[in-house]
Amino acid sequence: MMIYNVFGRFIGVKATPQGWQVFRVDRAEGKSSRLYDVIIPDDVTEAEIPLWLGDIYHEAASEQHPDVRRIE
């Protein structure tokens, strides 16, 4: 699973035969839970995922967390 810091939230993205799956990640607990309300279209490439997540969560941007970064 690819893990991103999305404006201070940890979001995981996993490629599956059914398409991209998105997860909320708790790094302290080492757990994740599926987010069914966040959809990444199948034609979005791995390189485009940070831009897509930025578009979805842009309202969460702040001075402390101004961007989307892949951390794992």
Number of C-alpha atoms within 10 A of each C-alpha: 12 15 19 21 19 24 22 16 15 19 25 24 21 13 13 8 6 7 14 19 19 24 20 16 21 14 11 6 7 7 10 15 12 14 15 9 7 14 14 17 12 10 9 13 12 12 8 10 19 18 15 17 22 18 11 14 15 16 9 14 15 11 7 8 13 14 17 24 17 14 11 9
